[in-house]
Amino acid sequence: MRTDPPRTGDAVGEADAPRGAAGEDAGTRARILDAAEALFAEHGFDAVPVREITAVAGVNGAAIFYHFGRKEDLLAAVLERRAAPLGAERLRRLDALLDGPAEAMTLETLIDAYLAPGLTIGFESPDARIRFGRLRGRITADSGDPRVQEILRRHYREPGRRFLAGVARLLPALSPQDLQWRYHVMIGTLIHLLAKPGRVQAVADEPPETTYDPGDMATAQRVLVPLLAAVFRAPPTLGDAAAAPRRSRRNDKKDSQP
């Protein structure tokens, strides 16, 4: 006689099992997702047992198997819940610039289109934004699950490509290597800000009169847009565009010798 809890895809699954009201069912799923997101963000995926998730969510031990399947399936659902709307909104904003009037697309508007969904929209609370930032930082570094990596690629890669295409159009002198490095700086700044606001304040021995709040994402957006635009506008340092001025300077020096 089978004693395992029902799993998604089993003969006794969601379609056949007795269920409460749809709203109650959705509420249970949301509580599980919220609990898993918070615990995975704080401790990492491997360190969190399923029983701890069910305890925090206030559901019975079979609920995760019933609604999601394995623990890995739950992690995928946690990521999909946040990453899908975030990626879609980034694409919508970037496409509007890339396909719209040329004068509407500047470095500042491109950067703002990429940053805004993660900084100031798309989350129900500041705590939810921080939790997902921490989770993404942990999972990007730690998870070898191909499905998890595919979710991240699916929702982050295309917005990144569209963003870089826009920057390349505006700054044709930058080599692909330069573009990738500057994009890397932007994404690293964003991940750090979302995952650990206040970390720099804690270790930098800042004076007591310091009043800025790194958790104020609206202000962070206003500060970061021109700052990151300056990063992208910096002179080329890699590739042919950077080598040409150096060669030119060497030739000028050679020509000036007696």
C-alpha positions as CSV (number, residue, x, y, z in Angstrom):
1,M,0.0,0.0,0.0
2,R,1.4,3.4,-1.0
3,T,2.1,5.8,1.8
4,D,4.0,8.5,0.1
5,P,2.2,11.9,-0.1
6,P,0.7,12.7,-3.5
7,R,3.0,14.5,-5.9
8,T,2.3,16.6,-8.9
9,G,1.9,14.2,-11.8
10,D,1.0,11.2,-9.6
11,A,-2.3,9.3,-10.3
12,V,-3.8,11.0,-7.3
13,G,-2.9,14.6,-8.0
14,E,-4.4,18.1,-7.9
15,A,-7.2,17.3,-10.4
16,D,-8.5,14.3,-8.4
17,A,-7.7,15.1,-4.7
18,P,-10.4,16.7,-2.5
19,R,-9.8,20.5,-2.4
20,G,-11.0,23.5,-0.6
21,A,-12.0,26.8,-2.1
22,A,-9.7,28.0,-4.9
23,G,-8.8,31.1,-2.8
24,E,-7.7,28.9,0.1
25,D,-5.6,26.8,-2.2
26,A,-3.9,29.8,-3.7
27,G,-3.3,31.1,-0.2
28,T,-1.6,27.9,0.8
29,R,0.7,28.0,-2.3
30,A,1.6,31.6,-1.6
31,R,2.5,30.9,2.0
32,I,4.7,28.0,0.9
33,L,6.4,30.1,-1.7
34,D,6.9,33.0,0.8
35,A,8.4,30.7,3.4
36,A,10.6,28.9,1.0
37,E,11.9,32.2,-0.5
38,A,12.7,33.6,2.9
39,L,14.5,30.4,4.1
40,F,16.4,29.7,0.9
41,A,17.5,33.4,0.8
42,E,18.7,33.3,4.4
43,H,20.3,29.8,4.6
44,G,20.7,28.5,1.1
45,F,18.8,25.8,-0.7
46,D,20.7,22.7,0.7
47,A,20.6,23.8,4.3
48,V,16.8,24.1,4.5
49,P,14.8,20.9,5.2
50,V,11.3,20.6,3.8
51,R,9.8,20.2,7.3
52,E,11.2,23.7,8.2
53,I,9.4,25.2,5.2
54,T,6.1,23.6,6.1
55,A,6.5,24.8,9.7
56,V,7.1,28.4,8.7
57,A,4.3,28.3,6.2
58,G,1.9,26.8,8.7
59,V,0.9,23.9,6.4
60,N,1.0,20.1,6.8
61,G,3.9,18.0,5.8
62,A,2.3,16.8,2.5
63,A,1.4,20.3,1.2
64,I,4.7,20.9,-0.6
65,F,4.5,17.5,-2.4
66,Y,0.9,18.2,-3.3
67,H,1.4,21.7,-4.7
68,F,4.9,21.5,-6.1
69,G,6.4,18.0,-6.1
70,R,10.1,17.8,-5.0
71,K,12.0,20.4,-3.1
72,E,13.8,21.3,-6.4
73,D,10.4,21.9,-8.0
74,L,9.5,24.3,-5.2
75,L,12.8,26.3,-5.8
76,A,12.0,26.5,-9.5
77,A,8.5,27.8,-8.6
78,V,9.9,30.4,-6.2
79,L,12.3,31.7,-8.9
80,E,9.7,31.6,-11.6
81,R,7.2,33.6,-9.5
82,R,9.6,36.6,-9.3
83,A,11.8,36.3,-12.4
84,A,9.1,35.9,-15.0
85,P,7.2,39.2,-14.4
86,L,10.6,41.0,-13.8
87,G,12.0,39.8,-17.1
88,A,8.8,40.6,-19.0
89,E,8.7,44.1,-17.7
90,R,12.3,44.7,-18.5
91,L,11.8,43.5,-22.0
92,R,8.7,45.6,-22.5
93,R,10.5,48.8,-21.4
94,L,13.7,48.0,-23.4
95,D,11.7,47.1,-26.6
96,A,9.8,50.3,-26.4
97,L,13.1,52.2,-26.5
98,L,14.8,50.1,-29.1
99,D,11.8,50.0,-31.4
100,G,10.7,53.6,-30.7
101,P,11.8,57.0,-31.8
102,A,15.6,57.4,-31.9
103,E,15.6,60.5,-29.8
104,A,13.8,58.7,-26.9
105,M,16.7,56.2,-26.4
106,T,19.6,57.5,-24.4
107,L,22.0,55.7,-22.1
108,E,20.0,57.1,-19.2
109,T,16.7,55.8,-20.5
110,L,18.1,52.4,-21.3
111,I,19.7,52.0,-17.8
112,D,16.5,53.3,-16.2
113,A,14.4,50.7,-18.2
114,Y,16.6,47.9,-17.0
115,L,16.9,49.0,-13.3
116,A,13.3,50.1,-12.6
117,P,11.6,46.7,-12.5
118,G,14.1,45.4,-9.9
119,L,14.4,48.5,-7.8
120,T,11.0,50.3,-7.6
121,I,8.3,48.0,-9.1
122,G,7.4,44.3,-9.2
123,F,7.5,43.5,-5.5
124,E,4.8,43.7,-2.8
125,S,7.1,45.1,-0.2
126,P,10.8,46.2,0.4
127,D,11.4,43.0,2.4
128,A,10.2,40.8,-0.6
129,R,12.6,42.7,-2.9
130,I,15.5,42.1,-0.5
131,R,14.6,38.4,-0.1
132,F,14.6,37.8,-3.8
133,G,17.9,39.7,-4.2
134,R,19.5,37.6,-1.6
135,L,18.0,34.4,-3.1
136,R,19.2,35.2,-6.6
137,G,22.7,36.0,-5.3
138,R,22.9,32.6,-3.5
139,I,21.3,30.6,-6.3
140,T,23.4,32.1,-9.1
141,A,26.5,31.1,-7.2
142,D,25.5,27.8,-5.6
143,S,22.9,26.0,-7.7
144,G,24.0,23.4,-10.2
145,D,20.4,22.4,-11.0
146,P,20.0,22.8,-14.8
147,R,16.3,23.8,-14.5
148,V,17.2,26.6,-12.1
149,Q,19.9,27.9,-14.4
150,E,17.5,27.7,-17.3
151,I,14.9,29.8,-15.4
152,L,17.5,32.4,-14.8
153,R,18.8,32.4,-18.4
154,R,15.2,32.5,-19.8
155,H,14.2,35.6,-17.8
156,Y,17.5,37.5,-17.6
157,R,19.5,36.7,-20.7
158,E,17.2,38.3,-23.3
159,P,16.7,41.6,-21.4
160,G,20.5,41.6,-21.1
161,R,21.0,41.1,-24.8
162,R,18.5,43.8,-25.6
163,F,20.1,46.2,-23.2
164,L,23.6,45.6,-24.7
165,A,22.2,46.0,-28.2
166,G,20.9,49.4,-27.2
167,V,24.2,50.5,-25.6
168,A,26.2,49.2,-28.6
169,R,23.9,51.3,-30.9
170,L,24.6,54.4,-28.8
171,L,28.3,53.8,-28.2
172,P,29.7,52.0,-31.3
173,A,33.3,52.7,-30.3
174,L,33.1,50.3,-27.4
175,S,34.3,46.7,-28.1
176,P,32.1,43.7,-27.1
177,Q,34.6,43.1,-24.2
178,D,34.2,46.6,-22.9
179,L,30.4,46.3,-23.1
180,Q,30.4,43.0,-21.2
181,W,32.7,44.3,-18.5
182,R,30.6,47.5,-18.0
183,Y,27.4,45.4,-18.0
184,H,29.0,43.1,-15.4
185,V,29.7,46.2,-13.2
186,M,26.0,47.3,-13.5
187,I,24.6,43.8,-12.7
188,G,27.0,43.4,-9.8
189,T,26.0,46.7,-8.4
190,L,22.3,45.9,-8.7
191,I,22.6,42.4,-7.1
192,H,24.6,43.8,-4.2
193,L,22.2,46.7,-3.7
194,L,19.1,44.3,-3.7
195,A,20.7,41.6,-1.6
196,K,22.6,43.6,1.0
197,P,21.5,47.2,1.4
198,G,23.4,48.7,4.3
199,R,26.3,46.3,4.1
200,V,28.7,49.0,3.1
201,Q,27.5,51.2,6.0
202,A,28.1,48.4,8.4
203,V,31.8,47.9,7.5
204,A,32.9,51.4,6.3
205,D,32.9,53.2,9.7
206,E,30.8,56.0,8.3
207,P,30.3,59.1,10.4
208,P,27.1,59.3,12.5
209,E,25.8,62.2,10.5
210,T,25.5,60.1,7.4
211,T,21.9,60.1,6.5
212,Y,21.5,58.2,3.2
213,D,19.4,55.1,3.2
214,P,20.7,52.3,0.9
215,G,17.4,50.6,1.2
216,D,15.6,53.6,-0.4
217,M,15.3,52.1,-3.9
218,A,13.7,55.2,-5.5
219,T,16.7,57.3,-4.4
220,A,19.1,54.5,-5.4
221,Q,17.6,54.6,-8.9
222,R,18.1,58.3,-9.2
223,V,21.7,58.0,-8.1
224,L,22.6,54.9,-10.1
225,V,21.3,55.9,-13.5
226,P,23.7,58.8,-14.1
227,L,26.5,57.0,-12.3
228,L,26.2,53.9,-14.5
229,A,25.8,56.0,-17.6
230,A,29.2,57.5,-16.8
231,V,30.6,54.0,-16.5
232,F,29.4,53.1,-20.0
233,R,30.7,56.4,-21.4
234,A,34.2,56.0,-20.1
235,P,36.9,55.8,-22.8
236,P,37.4,52.3,-24.4
237,T,39.9,50.1,-22.5
238,L,39.7,46.8,-24.3
239,G,39.6,45.7,-28.0
240,D,40.5,47.5,-31.2
241,A,38.8,50.7,-30.2
242,A,41.1,51.0,-27.2
243,A,44.2,49.8,-29.1
244,A,43.9,52.3,-31.9
245,P,44.5,55.4,-29.7
246,R,47.5,53.7,-28.0
247,R,49.0,52.9,-31.4
248,S,48.4,56.4,-32.5
249,R,50.1,57.9,-29.5
250,R,53.2,55.6,-30.1
251,N,53.3,56.6,-33.7
252,D,53.1,60.3,-32.7
253,K,56.0,59.9,-30.3
254,K,58.0,58.0,-33.0
255,D,57.4,60.7,-35.5
256,S,58.4,63.5,-33.1
257,Q,61.8,61.9,-32.5
258,P,64.8,63.5,-34.4
